[in-house]
Amino acid sequence: MTVLTEADQISEIAFGFMGSKALFAALGAGVFTHLADGPQSCAELAENCPLDEARTETLMTALAGLGLVQVQGDGRFANSPAADSFLVKGAKYDFGDYLRLQVGQQMYGLLDQIDDALQDNLPEEATASYAEWFSDPEEARLYSASQHSGSLGPARQLARQIDLSGAKTLLDVGGGTGAFAITLCQAFPDLTATIVDFPNVAALGRNYVARAGLSDRIAYVEGNALETAWPGAQDAVLMSYLFSGVPGETHDGLVGRAFDHLAPGGRFLLHDFVVRADRTGPKLAALWQLQHTAFTPRARSLDEGWLKQALAKAGFSDIDVGVMIPKMTMLASAVKPAQEGEPAKLAGA
């Protein structure tokens, strides 16, 4: 944790929204994708982007100041290595749509609610839960499409990190459009999955599942995951980004339901924005927890110390909590003990 000592460090925080908007504007104009073909001048970029040359120059100067692009000796601009890897349309690790659509067009605006949310004074017309938000089909579509893009990277990482080769059934609670379920079913051919999510999200998710050729292995249960019945005797239960978007008083119940719906020897996986037990960060995890408060006022900041204690209290063993997305998320893994004389079902996990 860095303790601030200078005024310009405070200014960096206060003016951070300007950098965010520069990034979103560049993504909307396709700047990084155009630069994937090689360095270009502002005049060249203006021929392809919906900006004139003077405004292109202003935007590119801001992007250079942020380190998102590099200025060549001849005055042309080139992508930074990070922009090439993560912001070019179609790149293997591209999550530009997630940033532009979900963060830029949806969550950014919802942060205007945060003062009222923190003071428990949200007006009636404010968005106060994911359930309310996703009751609008268009909002559900925009969020889900962008979140699918943003979840594919963590899903691939989870498939490499956790061995589910011994599992037959996976319950993905709040699994959205199936980025995790699809990736895990592709990695483990014997695995089938059930996703629990809102009806408007499930309608979109079935299309992603069908395009992946997995309609025979991935099914949906429609409804609010906090209220809808789940299938039992699962070999694995996954909750990714669920705890940060629900009221804090539901956390203990969700851990208990996961335990109850696992088969003996089954594995519980929880992936979310989690801060260290001493609450010194990571900064991005803490900020994500804060922004969720803007539209889930009773959300609770989740720390790894509480998480370990809650898993142990519920009866889980082999508890491990470690970094998933550096400086942002953690992954908790725990096992429901096998009954006496019964081997664990997830050998090698």
KEVOVO-889347 format. One record per residue (C-alpha): z, x, y. Coordinates in steps of 0.25 Angstrom, whole numbers, plus 2048, in hexadecimal, padded with zeros to 3 digits. Each point is the difference from the previous one (the first is absolute). Last residue first. Layout:
ZXY
...
END
This chain:
7DF7E0782
7FD8087F3
8047F47F7
8007F3808
8057F67F6
80E8077FE
8048007F2
8097F57FA
80D8047F9
8097FB80B
7F87F880A
7F8808809
80580380E
7F87FA80C
7FA80C806
7FF80580E
7F580680A
80280080F
7F4804808
80180580F
7F87FD80C
7FD80680E
80280F802
7F88047F4
7FA7F47F8
8087FF7F3
80D808802
80A7FE7F6
80B7F67FA
8038027F1
8097F77F8
8008037F1
8097F37FE
7FF7F2805
80C7F67FF
7FF7F980D
80B808806
7F880D7FD
7F47FA807
8087FC80C
80780E801
7F3807800
7FA7F780A
80C801809
7FF80F801
7F1800801
8017F880D
7F97F3803
8017FA80F
8027F17FE
7F67F5804
8077F4806
7F67FF80C
7F48007F7
7F580080A
80580B80A
80A8067F5
7F48057F9
7FD80980C
80E8067FE
7FE8047F2
7F3806803
80780880A
80B8057F7
7F58047F5
7F880880B
80C807805
8058057F2
80B7FE804
80E805803
8067F37FA
80B8087F7
7FA7F97F4
7F2804803
7F67F6804
7F87F67F8
7F37FA803
7FC7FA7F2
7FC8027F2
8097FA7F5
7FD8037F2
8087F97F4
7FE8057F2
8027F97F3
8098057F5
8057F27FD
7F57F6805
8017FE80F
8017F3807
80F801801
80080D806
7F67FD80A
8087F3804
80C808802
7F880A80A
7FA7F4807
80E7F9801
80680D806
7F580080B
8007F2804
80B80280B
7F780A807
7F57F5803
7F28037FB
7F580A805
80780D7FE
8047FC7F2
7F27FD7FB
7F880C804
7FD8037F1
8087F97F6
7FC8037F2
8067FB7F3
7FD8077F2
8007FC7F2
8027F1803
8097F77F8
7FF7F580A
7F57F9808
8057FD80F
8047F3806
7FD7FE80E
80A80080B
80180F806
7F28037FB
7FB7F4809
7F57FA7F8
7F48027F7
8018077F2
7F48087FF
7F98077F4
7FB80E7FD
7FA8037F2
7F47F77FE
7FD80080E
7FF80F800
7F1803803
80480880D
7F87F6808
8077F47F9
80E806804
7FC80280E
7FB7F1800
80D7FB7FA
80780780B
7FA7F780B
8057F37F9
80D8077FD
80280380F
7FE7F2804
8097FB7F5
80C809803
80380B7F6
8048037F2
7F780A7F8
8008007F1
7FB80D7F9
7FA8047F3
80180F7FB
7F98057F4
7F5808808
80A808809
7FA80680C
7F77F4803
80B7F77FE
809808809
7F580080B
7FD7F17FF
80F7FD800
80380980C
7F47FB809
8027F27FB
7FD7F780C
80F7FE803
80A8057F6
80C7F8805
8068027F3
7F78097F6
8047FC7F2
7FA80A7F6
7FE7FE7F1
7FC8097F5
80880C803
80080D7F8
7F5807808
8087FD80D
80280E804
80580180E
7FB80B80A
7F17FF7FE
7FF7F1801
80A80080B
7F7809808
7F37F87FE
8087F3805
80580880C
7F1803803
7FB7F27FD
80B7F9809
7FA80280E
7F27FA7FC
8077F47F9
8097FF80D
7F37FE808
7FA7F57F8
80E7F97FE
80380080F
7F37FB804
7FF7F57F5
80F7FC802
7FD7FE80F
7F47F87FD
8067F77F6
80C7FD809
80C7FD7F6
80180F800
80880280D
80A7F57FC
8038067F3
80080E806
80B7FB809
8047FD80E
7F37FF808
8047FB80E
7FD7F2804
80F7FC7FF
80580B809
80680C7FA
80F802805
8078087F5
80280C80A
7F78097F7
7F67F57FF
7FF7FE80F
7FE80E803
7F68027F4
7F77F4803
7F6809808
7FF8087F3
7F77F47FA
7F5805808
80080E7F9
8027FA7F3
7F37F8800
7F4806807
80380F800
8098017F3
7F97F67F7
7F2802805
7FE80E806
80A8077F8
7FD7F97F2
7F1801803
80280F803
8068037F2
7F68097FB
8048097F4
7F38017F9
7F87FF80C
7F87F3802
8027FE80F
80680D805
80E7FF805
8088077F5
7F980D7FB
7F780380C
80B7FC80A
80A8097FA
7F680C800
7FE7FD80F
7F37FA803
7F6807809
7FD7FF80F
7F5806808
80380980C
7F880C7FC
80C8077FB
8047F57F7
80B7F6804
8097FB7F4
8037F27FC
80D7F97FD
80980A807
8067F6809
7FA80780C
7F28007F9
8017F17FE
8047FE80F
7F4809804
7F77F87F6
8047F3806
7FD80480F
7F38067FB
7FC7F47F9
8037F880C
7F6808809
7F68007F5
7FF7F17FE
8087FA7F5
7FC7F77F3
7FE80D7F8
7F38057FB
7F880580D
80E803806
80380A7F5
7F4808804
80380080F
80E8047FD
7FB80C7F8
8008007F1
8068097F5
7FC7FC7F2
7FC7F57F7
80F7FC7FF
8007FE80F
7FA7F27FF
80B7FC7F6
80B80580A
7FA7F980C
7FE7F27F9
8037F980D
80B7F87FA
80680D7FA
7FF80680D
8077F4807
80B8007F6
80380F802
8007FF80F
8097F47FF
80A8087F7
80080C80A
8037F680C
80B7FA7F8
80780E7FF
8037FF80F
80F7FE7FF
8018097F4
7F980C807
8077FD80D
80E8027F9
7FB80E7FB
7FB80280E
80E7FE806
80680B7F7
80B8027F6
7FD7F77F4
8078027F3
7F78037F5
8047FA7F2
END
